[in-house]
């Protein structure tokens, strides 16, 4: 499963009023692990930036005057996100701006079947997810960082790449750490058809006798490291650790 955690910075609040994207930051997750692959670009908006927006992200027209136009980076952007699932906090805001930018381009720059971002990739809104998970509570990114013990002390101003990196940590913590348990078919070819995939909510039946393979020292150490991370993110409520303590 390939996911792209995305954030943007803009000249103002409403694309309908002609406001534009000035920064895009993305980080890649594959099977819920950060890969180190990133997409990050500053964009010349060809218009003035509202002072209120400058106060939020610190980007001004002087800094952006020599940066590429959206039309010059659009193919690299689409290539990075295509067929993935975008993870965005308050997705309607960013999606609205991205769609407005895509629709500004003529057919020589972009075909008509790629003018809406949801035709290119899926979208998951972590703000909607947080509101459902924590109704009646504050669910902004800073509040979620505090709730899930994600360090954002280095965040003095908003920045698309920095906020995407922080959101990736929050998303992984909010969705419970490990996403799937997969037993590879080649482990016991001919007797095990498929492992367990909790991400797809499906369990395939196995036939024959399942071979038990014990972990080695490196695998045990990796397991303990993972439990420590879960224990930290859950405030000491790691179920496996609690079970160990009760025996």
C-alpha positions as CSV (number, residue, x, y, z in Angstrom):
1,X,0.0,0.0,0.0
2,X,1.5,3.3,-1.1
3,X,0.4,6.5,0.6
4,X,1.5,10.1,0.2
5,X,1.2,12.5,3.2
6,X,0.7,15.9,1.7
7,X,0.4,19.5,2.8
8,X,0.3,22.8,0.9
9,X,0.9,26.5,1.7
10,X,-1.1,29.1,-0.2
11,X,-1.4,32.9,-0.8
12,X,-4.7,33.0,1.0
13,X,-7.8,31.0,2.1
14,X,-10.0,30.8,-1.0
15,X,-9.1,29.4,-4.4
16,X,-12.4,30.9,-5.7
17,X,-10.9,34.3,-5.0
18,X,-7.9,33.5,-7.1
19,X,-5.6,32.5,-4.3
20,X,-2.8,30.1,-5.4
21,X,-0.6,27.3,-4.1
22,X,3.0,28.5,-3.2
23,X,4.4,25.3,-1.6
24,X,3.8,21.6,-1.8
25,X,5.4,19.1,0.5
26,X,4.9,15.3,0.4
27,X,6.4,12.3,2.1
28,X,5.9,8.7,1.0
29,X,4.7,5.7,3.1
30,X,4.8,2.2,1.7
31,X,3.1,-0.4,3.9
32,X,3.0,2.2,6.7
33,X,6.7,2.8,6.7
34,X,8.4,6.1,5.7
35,X,10.6,5.4,2.7
36,X,12.6,8.6,2.6
37,X,11.1,9.6,-0.8
38,X,9.8,13.2,-0.8
39,X,8.4,15.7,-3.2
40,X,8.9,19.3,-2.2
41,X,8.6,22.5,-4.3
42,X,8.1,26.2,-3.9
43,X,5.9,27.8,-6.6
44,X,5.6,31.3,-8.0
45,X,1.9,32.2,-7.6
46,X,1.9,35.1,-10.0
47,X,0.0,37.2,-7.5
48,X,0.5,38.9,-4.2
49,X,0.3,36.9,-1.0
50,X,-2.0,38.0,1.8
51,X,-0.2,39.4,4.8
52,X,-2.1,37.0,7.1
53,X,-0.8,34.1,5.1
54,X,2.7,35.4,5.2
55,X,2.4,35.6,9.0
56,X,1.5,31.9,9.0
57,X,4.1,30.4,6.7
58,X,6.7,33.2,6.3
59,X,6.8,32.9,2.5
60,X,6.7,36.2,0.6
61,X,6.7,37.3,-3.1
62,X,10.4,38.2,-3.0
63,X,11.4,34.7,-2.0
64,X,9.0,33.1,-4.6
65,X,9.7,35.4,-7.6
66,X,12.3,33.1,-9.2
67,X,10.5,29.8,-8.4
68,X,8.8,27.7,-11.1
69,X,5.1,28.1,-12.0
70,X,2.6,25.4,-11.2
71,X,2.4,24.4,-14.8
72,X,6.2,23.7,-14.8
73,X,6.0,21.2,-11.9
74,X,2.6,19.6,-12.5
75,X,3.9,16.5,-14.3
76,X,6.5,15.8,-11.6
77,X,3.8,16.2,-8.9
78,X,1.3,14.0,-10.7
79,X,4.0,11.3,-11.3
80,X,4.8,11.3,-7.5
81,X,1.2,11.0,-6.3
82,X,-0.5,9.0,-9.1
83,X,-2.3,5.8,-7.9
84,X,-1.4,6.4,-4.3
85,X,-3.7,7.5,-1.4
86,X,-3.2,11.1,-0.3
87,X,-3.3,11.6,3.5
88,X,-4.2,15.2,4.2
89,X,-5.3,17.1,7.3
90,X,-8.4,19.1,6.4
91,X,-8.4,17.6,2.9
92,X,-11.1,19.8,1.4
93,X,-8.8,22.8,1.7
94,X,-5.8,21.3,0.0
95,X,-7.8,19.4,-2.6
96,X,-9.8,22.5,-3.5
97,X,-6.5,24.4,-4.2
98,X,-5.0,21.5,-6.1
99,X,-8.1,21.1,-8.3
100,X,-8.1,24.9,-8.9
101,X,-4.5,24.8,-10.1
102,X,-5.1,21.7,-12.3
103,X,-8.2,23.3,-13.9
104,X,-6.2,26.5,-14.8
105,X,-4.0,24.5,-17.1
106,X,-4.9,24.1,-20.8
107,X,-4.9,20.8,-22.7
108,X,-1.3,21.4,-24.0
109,X,-0.1,21.2,-20.4
110,X,-2.5,18.6,-18.9
111,X,-5.2,16.3,-20.4
112,X,-8.8,16.9,-19.2
113,X,-8.9,13.5,-17.4
114,X,-6.4,14.7,-14.9
115,X,-8.1,18.0,-13.8
116,X,-9.4,16.5,-10.5
117,X,-7.0,15.1,-8.0
118,X,-9.4,12.3,-7.0
119,X,-9.2,11.0,-10.6
120,X,-5.5,10.6,-10.1
121,X,-5.3,9.2,-6.6
122,X,-7.4,8.5,-3.5
123,X,-7.8,11.0,-0.6
124,X,-8.0,10.3,3.2
125,X,-8.8,13.3,5.5
126,X,-7.1,12.9,8.9
127,X,-9.1,15.8,10.3
128,X,-12.4,13.9,9.6
129,X,-10.8,10.8,11.0
130,X,-9.7,12.6,14.2
131,X,-13.2,14.2,14.7
132,X,-14.8,10.7,14.5
133,X,-12.2,9.2,16.8
134,X,-12.2,12.2,19.3
135,X,-15.6,13.9,19.1
136,X,-15.9,17.2,20.8
137,X,-12.1,17.6,21.2
138,X,-9.6,19.9,19.5
139,X,-8.3,18.0,16.5
140,X,-5.9,20.5,14.8
141,X,-2.5,19.2,14.0
142,X,-0.9,20.7,17.1
143,X,-3.6,19.2,19.3
144,X,-3.1,15.8,17.8
145,X,0.7,16.1,18.2
146,X,0.1,16.6,21.9
147,X,-2.4,13.8,22.2
148,X,-0.2,11.3,20.4
149,X,3.2,12.5,21.9
150,X,4.5,13.6,18.5
151,X,7.3,16.2,18.9
152,X,6.5,19.4,17.0
153,X,8.7,21.7,19.0
154,X,10.8,22.6,15.9
155,X,7.7,24.0,14.2
156,X,7.8,27.8,14.6
157,X,6.1,28.5,11.3
158,X,3.9,26.4,9.0
159,X,5.8,24.7,6.2
160,X,4.4,22.2,3.7
161,X,7.2,19.6,4.0
162,X,7.6,19.9,7.8
163,X,3.8,19.7,8.3
164,X,3.7,16.6,6.0
165,X,6.4,14.9,8.0
166,X,4.6,15.7,11.3
167,X,1.3,14.5,10.0
168,X,2.8,11.2,8.9
169,X,3.9,10.6,12.5
170,X,0.5,11.6,13.8
171,X,-1.4,9.4,11.2
172,X,0.7,6.3,12.1
173,X,0.1,6.9,15.8
174,X,-3.6,7.6,15.4
175,X,-4.2,4.5,13.3
176,X,-2.6,2.2,15.7
177,X,0.9,1.4,14.6
178,X,1.2,-1.9,12.8
179,X,-1.2,-2.0,9.8
180,X,-1.0,-5.6,8.8
181,X,0.3,-9.1,9.7
182,X,1.4,-10.8,6.5
183,X,2.6,-14.4,6.4
184,X,4.5,-14.8,3.2
185,X,3.3,-17.7,1.0
186,X,6.8,-18.8,0.3
187,X,7.3,-19.6,4.0
188,X,5.5,-22.9,3.4
189,X,4.7,-23.2,-0.3
190,X,1.8,-25.5,-1.1
191,X,0.2,-25.4,2.4
192,X,-0.3,-21.7,3.1
193,X,-2.4,-19.8,0.4
194,X,-2.3,-16.4,2.0
195,X,-1.5,-14.6,5.2
196,X,-3.7,-12.3,7.3
197,X,-4.2,-8.8,5.9
198,X,-5.9,-6.6,8.4
199,X,-5.6,-3.7,6.0
200,X,-8.0,-5.4,3.7
201,X,-10.2,-6.9,6.5
202,X,-9.8,-10.4,5.1
203,X,-8.5,-13.7,6.3
204,X,-7.8,-16.4,3.8
205,X,-8.2,-20.0,4.8
206,X,-5.1,-22.2,4.9
207,X,-4.8,-25.9,4.2
208,X,-2.5,-28.5,5.4
209,X,-0.1,-28.3,8.3
210,X,1.4,-24.9,9.1
211,X,5.1,-25.0,9.8
212,X,6.1,-23.1,13.0
213,X,9.2,-21.0,12.5
214,X,10.8,-19.4,15.6
215,X,12.3,-15.9,15.4
216,X,16.0,-15.4,15.5
217,X,17.9,-12.9,17.8
218,X,17.7,-10.0,15.2
219,X,13.9,-10.5,14.7
220,X,13.4,-10.7,18.5
221,X,15.3,-7.4,18.9
222,X,13.2,-5.8,16.1
223,X,10.1,-7.0,17.9
224,X,11.1,-5.5,21.2
225,X,12.0,-2.2,19.5
226,X,8.5,-2.1,17.9
227,X,6.8,-2.9,21.2
228,X,8.8,0.0,22.8
229,X,7.5,2.4,20.2
230,X,3.9,1.2,20.6
231,X,4.3,1.6,24.4
232,X,5.6,5.1,24.0
233,X,2.9,6.3,21.6
234,X,0.1,4.7,23.7
235,X,1.2,6.2,27.0
236,X,2.3,2.9,28.5
237,X,-0.8,1.0,27.4
238,X,0.8,-1.5,25.0
239,X,-1.4,-4.6,25.3
240,X,1.5,-7.0,24.7
241,X,3.6,-5.4,27.5
242,X,0.6,-5.4,29.9
243,X,0.1,-9.1,29.2
244,X,3.7,-9.8,29.9
245,X,3.6,-7.9,33.1
246,X,0.5,-9.9,34.3
247,X,2.3,-13.3,33.9
